[in-house]
Amino acid sequence: MLKLFAFLAKRKDMDLQAFRDYYEDRHVPLICSLAPAPLVYKRNYLKRGDDLNLDGGPLIGFDVVTEQVFADRAAFQDWIGKLSSPENGRRVREDEDRFLDRAHYFAYVIEECVTKG
């Protein structure tokens, strides 16, 4: 299994609700129309201003954490290959430019450890 987390920030000229609406209603359907969805494709939106956020609102450099899970590295490579073909890659980049701040776009392969209880 291969799991990726991406930490993404909205464009500075968008409010949080417009960002979320665009991501959910426009970008996710676009991505899923260009390549089969990963086994898991979650978006976890930051709750700015929540008292439980440890390092304060303005210091947090992202607005959403995406989680994508693939059966293996080959499945990820197939998926990303479909999304980055010349025509699809152009469409994805143009769409991302409508709502993402590319200067705050980070993605990492992660290893999950679960405590059962």
Backbone torsions as a table, in degrees:
resi	resn	phi	psi	omega
1	MET	NA	140.7	177.3
2	LEU	-122.2	127.6	-179.1
3	LYS	-122.8	134.5	177.8
4	LEU	-122.0	138.8	168.4
5	PHE	-114.5	136.7	173.7
6	ALA	-123.2	133.0	178.9
7	PHE	-106.6	113.2	-171.1
8	LEU	-123.1	146.7	178.8
9	ALA	-117.6	146.8	177.3
10	LYS	-74.1	159.3	170.9
11	ARG	-62.1	146.4	-176.2
12	LYS	-63.6	-25.5	-178.1
13	ASP	-87.5	5.6	179.4
14	MET	-108.1	145.0	170.9
15	ASP	-86.2	165.8	-173.2
16	LEU	-62.0	-39.5	-178.3
17	GLN	-68.8	-39.8	177.4
18	ALA	-63.9	-39.6	176.9
19	PHE	-60.3	-51.0	-178.5
20	ARG	-62.2	-45.2	179.7
21	ASP	-60.0	-43.9	-179.6
22	TYR	-64.9	-45.9	-178.5
23	TYR	-59.0	-50.5	-175.4
24	GLU	-72.0	-42.3	-171.5
25	ASP	-90.2	-21.4	-176.9
26	ARG	-118.8	-52.7	-172.2
27	HIS	-72.2	-48.2	-179.6
28	VAL	-58.6	-47.3	177.1
29	PRO	-60.7	-35.9	177.1
30	LEU	-61.8	-51.3	-178.9
31	ILE	-57.8	-45.5	-178.0
32	CYS	-69.9	-19.5	176.1
33	SER	-82.1	-20.5	-177.1
34	LEU	-94.8	-24.2	-179.4
35	ALA	-154.8	147.2	177.5
36	PRO	-57.3	141.9	-178.8
37	ALA	-62.8	145.9	173.2
38	PRO	-60.5	170.3	177.3
39	LEU	-56.4	-39.1	175.6
40	VAL	-132.7	133.7	175.2
41	TYR	-141.5	92.0	-177.1
42	LYS	-110.4	149.7	169.0
43	ARG	-121.0	128.3	-179.1
44	ASN	-117.7	107.5	-174.4
45	TYR	-88.6	133.5	178.5
46	LEU	-65.2	135.3	175.5
47	LYS	-96.3	84.3	-179.1
48	ARG	-60.7	141.8	178.5
49	GLY	85.5	-3.5	179.1
50	ASP	-71.0	135.6	-178.3
51	ASP	-61.4	-21.8	-179.2
52	LEU	-82.1	-10.5	175.4
53	ASN	-68.5	119.2	-170.3
54	LEU	-73.3	-32.1	-173.0
55	ASP	-110.3	17.3	172.1
56	GLY	84.8	152.9	-174.8
57	GLY	-58.5	-62.7	-171.9
58	PRO	-69.8	-17.5	-178.6
59	LEU	-80.3	-16.5	-178.7
60	ILE	-75.2	124.1	-171.8
61	GLY	-95.0	19.6	178.0
62	PHE	-146.9	163.4	178.3
63	ASP	-117.7	-19.0	-179.9
64	VAL	-148.7	145.3	171.3
65	VAL	-114.3	120.0	175.3
66	THR	-95.6	146.9	176.5
67	GLU	-124.6	124.2	178.1
68	GLN	-127.6	132.2	-178.5
69	VAL	-123.1	132.5	179.7
70	PHE	-123.7	153.4	-179.8
71	ALA	-57.5	-37.5	-179.1
72	ASP	-166.5	179.5	-178.5
73	ARG	-61.7	-37.3	179.6
74	ALA	-63.1	-39.5	178.2
75	ALA	-64.5	-40.1	176.2
76	PHE	-63.4	-46.1	-179.1
77	GLN	-60.4	-38.6	177.5
78	ASP	-64.6	-44.7	-179.4
79	TRP	-63.3	-49.1	-177.7
80	ILE	-68.5	-30.6	175.7
81	GLY	-62.8	-41.5	178.0
82	LYS	-65.1	-41.8	-177.7
83	LEU	-73.2	-23.7	-175.3
84	SER	-105.9	10.1	172.4
85	SER	-57.8	158.0	-173.9
86	PRO	-50.7	-50.3	-177.3
87	GLU	-71.0	-47.1	-179.9
88	ASN	-65.1	-40.8	178.8
89	GLY	-59.2	-41.2	177.3
90	ARG	-62.3	-45.5	-178.9
91	ARG	-64.0	-42.0	-180.0
92	VAL	-64.8	-47.8	-179.8
93	ARG	-60.4	-45.0	179.4
94	GLU	-61.4	-40.4	179.7
95	ASP	-68.7	-43.8	178.8
96	GLU	-60.7	-34.7	178.5
97	ASP	-63.6	-19.8	-179.8
98	ARG	-77.3	-17.7	-175.4
99	PHE	-144.4	-13.6	-177.7
100	LEU	-104.4	149.1	170.5
101	ASP	-96.3	102.8	-174.9
102	ARG	-63.8	-19.5	177.8
103	ALA	-71.7	-17.0	179.6
104	HIS	-124.1	66.4	-175.4
105	TYR	-137.5	104.8	-176.0
106	PHE	-130.2	137.7	179.8
107	ALA	-135.6	141.8	-175.6
108	TYR	-142.5	142.2	168.1
109	VAL	-77.6	134.2	-178.2
110	ILE	-125.7	160.4	174.0
111	GLU	-116.9	125.8	-176.0
112	GLU	-93.1	137.3	171.2
113	CYS	-124.0	129.4	-175.9
114	VAL	-116.6	131.3	172.8
115	THR	-96.5	121.4	-179.5
116	LYS	-88.8	143.6	179.8
117	GLY	-174.3	NA	NA
